[in-house]
Amino acid sequence: MSCAISSILCVSSRPALSVCARLNRLNARNTRDPRTSAAVTCARTRTSIANHVCSANAGTMSVNASGESYDYDLFCIGAGSGGTRAARMAAANYGAKVAIAEMPYDPIASDEKGGAGGTCVLRGCVPKKLFVYCSEYSEAFRDAEGFGWDIPGNPTLNWGTFMEKKNEELKRLNGVYMRLLEGAGVDVHMGRGTIVDAHTVAVNGKTFTAKNILVATGGKAFKPNIEGAEHAIISDHALEIKEVPESVAVIGGGYIGVEFAGIFANLGSKTHLVYRQPLPLRGFDEEVRTFAAEQYEISGVNLLASRNPKSIVKLPSGKLQLTLGCANSSEPDEVLEVDKVMMATGRKPNVANLGLEEAGVELDSRGAIKVDEYSRTTCPSIWAVGDVTGRMELTPVALMESMALLQTLFNDNPTKPDHTNIATAVFSHPQIGTVGVSEERAIAEFKNVDVYTSSFRPMRNTISGSAGRTFMKLIVAADTLKVVGVHMVGPDSAEIMQGMGVAVKMGVTKTQLDSVVGIHPSSAEEFVTMRTPTRTIRDGKVVS
């Protein structure tokens, strides 16, 4: 047995099914049968005895080959995407005895509040996408008029109605995650989980032992330490605003910053996007960054590049005075007066007060939990997945890391999570989709590269009157003809890039792409009809 799994619990038989699990499974069966009301009884019973049952279940020990006994095979701290996936799959697919700790639901995270579903579902990807959908209707109304639709008056948004529906959906999803855990037989301990030692977790004053502990606590928004930072909101607050601000300054040029800038601009706010770099979206392909910035300006966002926030002052009027310094020169400060300042200046791993040091779990220079290639921390019995490790901060990545971990822990199959060629999208306005490497990285890695690009006005915009354009790009390693990068800026980029992500992951070549018959008329067909390179690079230098 390899060192990666040498201390992993091997259970000879599945522990007796817990009372919680039996109740949950009975409830699931009854819910599917409208002729019975037993589901209601089960739900009430679960609510009244949940804490007692979970404590009683902990008394059923699991025993490893050395005779050591534990309350659980696996105890997960954090019921976000990664923790929930690991917990429920370990219980349902491998018969493991599993518990998870999560704090009560609240839209805004704190040291006491959270909720099953985590950042992505409750205060990140999902509510953000709902905001995107809501904001896009303003453009849809304008486009409709270009196609001849007569829209009397000026369409107005009832913000209260939207927010009520959004919050109903988040509560529903929080309930879905709870039911997924309970239905799999996972013991849910509501409260903040902390590590006592290498095999012990404390929740609400009670301690539980586990052969393996998984930390999946995600990340939290970071505010730079400037004067008046307390007056700024973060993404949690932006998703709970009571009314659309007339003006807003969004600080930060990453995913969250450009996405919220697009949202606010489409909702009608006078929107400023402030960032330190010459272009937004550091780390993306340079040509993509340039094109995206141009489109953001066309969509109404005021870009303030190469600037740093210096201070925020709340004025007697209630407005905020934001002072910006120039990042790269001695130019005078710039002052904005806005209704809201949103800081989208990054996220940090959520590791404070978890007790990691008690078990010898080390952090890296960024404050993320150090893990090896199998997601194991510096304490052999403690593992970590998701944003808390700082590897690749995307929800589907946390899910993938969890599934790899379960193979290692419970299937005698040590599995490394694969972080190569992961497609991702930025839900800005317009969207960005990307998979593989940038042109800059491709040149550094492969030396000989062919680059194919296309920029055009989407068919819809030719009649709607919208000035928005689309950009598409293929990057090919010339020596092998392998497609190593695909990028797109424009409508439906995310949907299109998921398909291209499969192709790149499978090692598609340019020859194979050329053999594909496109779907016409569509923007996606451009990826299989680009025949002539825009430029060729040989030995790291552009030759044509």
C-alpha positions, 0 to 999 in steps of 0.5 A: 500500500502506498504512503498516500493511503497507508493510514487510511481506514479500511472498514471490513463491513458497513456500520449499522445504518444510523437512525438519522439515515433511516429517517431520511430514507423513509422520508425520501420514499414517503415524499415520492408517495402523495398518498401518505403523510408519513413524510411530515411526521418524519420531518418533524421527528428529525427536527426534534431529535436531530441533535440527540440522534447525531450524538447517539450515532457517534457512539457507534464506533468504526474500527481500523485494522490497528484496533483504534476506534473512532466515531466517524470514518470521515468528518467534514468541516464545511458543507459547501460544494466540496465538503458536501460532495465528499460527505454524501458520496463517501456515505452513499457510495462507499458505506462510510460513517460520515459527519459534517459541520456547518453553521446556520444559513444566512445570506451574509457569511460570518464566524457564526453564520454560513449555510449548507451550499457554501459560497457558490450556492448562497453568496457567489456563483448562483445569486451572482448569475441571477443578478446577471440574468436580471440585469440583462433584460435592460439590453434585451428591451433595447434590442427588441426595439431594434427588431421592431417591437413597440415597448410603450414607456420605459420598462421599470424593475421592481427590485423588491420583487426580484430580491424576494424571488432570489432569496426564496431560491437561495433558501430552497437550494440551502434546503436541497443541500441539507436533504442531500446530506441527510438522505445519504445518511450523513450526520449533520452537526449544526455549528462551527467545527474546529479541530482539537487534534489530528483525529478530533473535531469540536462542534458546539462544545461536543467532541467527535473523533474521526479517522480522517478529517476533511477541511473544506471551509472555502474562502472569504472576501478580503478588503485592503487596509485603507482609511474608511474601508468599513464603508465599502461593501463586499460581494456578500453585501452587494447581493443583498442591496435594498435598492440599485445605487445611482452610482457605484465604484467597483474596486478590483479587476478580477472575475468578481469585479468585472462581473459586478461592474457589468451587473450594475451598469446594466441595472442603470448605475453609473459604474466605475471599475477601478484596478491597479493593472493597465487592463482587467483580468490579470492572468488571462490572454492579453488579447482577450483582456484588451478586447474585453476592456474595449467591450466593457467601455462600450457597455457603459462601464467607466474604466479607471486603470492603473489606480489604487484606492487610498481612502473612503470618506462618508459625506454628510449627504450619505454619499461616499468620497473615494480617493484614488492614487495613480499606481504607476506615476506621480499624477494627482489623486482622483476623487469620485463621489458615489453611492456605493463602493464595492471592494472586489479585491480578492478572497483569502482562504477561510482558515482563522480559528479552525485549530489547524495549528493544534494538529500540525496543519501548515499554511503556505505564504498566501495563508492557504492550507498546504496539501500534497498532490493527493490533497493531504495536509501536513497532518497525515489524517487531515485533508483539504479541498477547494478554495481553502487550499488556494489551488484553483478557486472554482466550484467545479474544481472543488467537486473534482478534488473531492471525488479524487479524494474519495478514490484515495480514501475509500476505494484503494485507488490513490488519485491525484486531482487533475487541474489541467485544461479546466474550462472557466467563464467570466459572467461579465458583460460580455461573457468570457470563456476560456480553456487551456493556455494563453498565447503568451504562455503557449509561446513560452512553453511550445516556442512554435505556435499558430494563432487563429483569431476572428472578431465580428458583430454577432448576427443579432446585433446587426439588427438590434443596433447594439455595438457589441462585438465577439472575439474568438481565438484558437492557439495551436502548438505548431509542431503537433497541431494540438489545440492548446488554448481556446478563448472567446469574448461575447454572448454565450461564451460560457455555453460554447466553451463547455463543449470546447473544454471537452475537446481540449481535454481530450487532446483535439488537434487543429486538423480534427477541428477542421474536419468538423461541420459547423452549425450554421448560423451560429457564433460557435461554428467560427471555431471550426471554420478558421483556416488561416492563421492570424500570426505564426510564431517560430522559436518564440518570435512572430514571423508572419 
